[in-house]
Amino acid sequence: MADDRTAAGSSETAGIGRRFVCPMYDTLLLLAVLFLGSALFTSVAGAADSLAARIALQALLLVLTGAYFVWCWTRSGQTLPMQAWHLRIVDTDSGRPPGLRQALKRYLLAIPGTLLAGISFLWGLVDRDRLFLHDRLAGTRIVKTDPDRRTTAAPPARSSPPRSG
């Protein structure tokens, strides 16, 4: 769940360096998901020898990738690496995690921008607000989160057992 400052839209946009490095960590985590998806595909359909099988496998991997990102972004605005790097994707207007349509739009816009020499990410170097192109077009931005704020806190430890009456 978004913290109060993010929900109010007052969190500051995360630095460009942090936003460039975090996707590299997402890629490492995503490799495991895609490996399992590929293994499941080949165990059911056999080797992807034909053009049709290769296209089907690539479509499956694209859908799995999208499901991973869209689910994370709509649930909390963060993937696991984003949590570690204290980053969150929010709607530019509301400051809350994007809805399903907006997260899907962000994902679909990031694909061509990534495949075209990373132009969507490089756009962040020249954008007046330092937004990636897919964020600019989807109406999202990546903000810093407060590393000290916890959404769930453990109860304080007792120093001595409770006294009985």
N, C-alpha and C positions, 0 to 999 in steps of 0.2 A: 504494500500500500504506500502511496506517496506520502512523504512527510508534509507537515503543515506549510512550510515555506514553498515547497514544490507545488502543492495544491493551490496556493495563493498566487503562483506564477512569479515569485520573487527570487528564485534561485538563479544563480549566475551561470551563463553558458560555460560549459567545460572547455578547457584549453585544447587547442588543436592537436598538440602532441599526444596527449592522453587519448584523444578520439581517433588518432591514427594507429596507435599501438593496440588498443583494446580489440579491434577486429582480428588481429593476429592470434590472440588467445581464443577468441570465438572459433576461429578456424580449427585450432587444435581439438577443441571439444567437439566440434561438428564432424571432424574426421571419424570419430568413433561412431557417431550416429549414422553417417553415410556408409561406413564399413558394414555395420549391421544391416542396413537397408540393402546394400549390394549382395551381401551373403544370403539374405532372405530371398531376394529376386532370383539369384542363380540357383538356389536350392529348389525353387518352385519352377522356374522357366528354363533352367539349364544355362549353358554359356551364352553370352550375348554375342553370338557370331554373326547373325544377320543384321542388316541395317535396321529392320523393324525392331529387333530385340535391343539393339543399342539405343535407339530413340526412346523405347519404352523405359529402359533403365535410366537414361538421362532425365526423362520426365519424372520418374519416381524420385530420383535424388533431388531434383528441383523442388518437388512438392514437399519432401521431407525437410529440406532446408527452410523452406517457407513456413512450414508448420512449426518448426523449432523457434524461429525468430518471432513470428506473429504471436504464438502462444506466450512466449516470454514477455514481449512488449505489451500485450494487452493485459496480461495478468498483473505485472508489477512495474512495467517499463524498463525491466532489466533482464539481461541474460546473466548467467553465472559469472563470466568474466567482468561484466559491467558492475556487478555487485562488488567484486574484489577491487575494481578501479574506482569505485564510488561515482558511477555515472548512471544516469537514468534518462530514458527517452520520454519526452512529454509533449503534449499538444501545445502549440505555440500560444494559443489563446487562453486555454483553461489551466495550463500547468499540470494537468493530470495525465496519466498514461494514455496513449492513444487507444481509440476504439478499434474494433475489428476492421472496419473499412479503411480507416486511416493507416493502420499498421500494415495491412495488405498492400495499400497504395505505396507506402514507403518501401516495402520489400520489392515490389514489382518495378519501381523506379530505380532502385539501387542496382538491379541486375544489369541493364544495359550500360549504366554509368560505370559499373565495375569492369565489365567486359571490354569497354572502349578505353583501354589504357588507364582505368581508374579515374576518369574525368570527373565523376561524381564526387570523389573524395578530394581531388585536386582543386575543385571548385571552392572548397573551404578556405583555400589560401587567398582567394581574391574576393570572396563574398564580404559585403560590408559588415555582416553579423557573424562571420566565420562559420556559416552553416554549410554543410555538405549539400550538393545539389538536390539529392533525393529528399533531404529534410526541408529545404526551401520549398520544393514543389508539393510535398505532402503536408506541410503545415506543422512540422515537428521540429524539435531541437533537442540536443543532448546537454543536460545540465549536470553540475556537480551535486553530489549528495553529501550530507553531513556524516562523516565516518564515526562520529561519537554517538549519533542518535541511533537507538536500537528500537525495532518495532516490537520485540518481545523481550522482556527482561526477566531474569531469574529472581525469585524472591531473595531478599538479603539473608545471608547465613546467620544463624544464631550463635552467639559466643558461649552460651551456657544453656543447659536443658531447662525447659519451663518448670517452674516450681509448682508443686501441688499444694493445695490449700490447707 
